Amino acid sequence: MIRRALPLVTGAALAAGLVLCLVAMLQSWQLHRLRPPGHRTEAVVLIADLRRPDRETPWPRGEVRLFISDSEAGTFTASLDHPPASLTEVWAGGTVAVAVTPGDPPQVAFWPVIPEARRRVTLSALALTLALAAVSGLADRLMRSR
């Protein structure tokens, strides 16, 4: 019974690996599009003010005040619009990854932390499925040779 199941496991793992390769390629393209110009640094969130939707604005809006200490741009505070929940998490007192472009004044944008984490999970799942395909394929070969 195991001898019959191993080729199916190998094929299913390879098919899952192919799908995960396509997902990883799509995520890589999305990350390339989402990454802002500048170099990555950490900032401390001083104030995260997110207001509820009301009749005038049917979507949540708000502002985030950041304290940024950067080797190239110096130490400064910046106010930015509240980022979308699919980009990064923001809470008062926490740290957040931002991209800083030096200048006068420095340009600051949120770094896409959540899509990067999703891509790491996809690549880990891809590695596991390919390892499963390799192990089951080798086991199938060993069982056939006996």
Secondary structure, 3 states (H helix, E strand, C coil): CHHHHHHHHHHHHHHHHHHHHHHHHHHHHHHHHHCCCCEEEEEEEEEEEEECCCCCCCCCEEEEEEEEEECCCEEEEEEEECCCCCCCCCCCCCEEEEEEECCCCCEEEECCHHHHHHHHHHHHHHHHHHHHHHHHHHHHHHHHHC
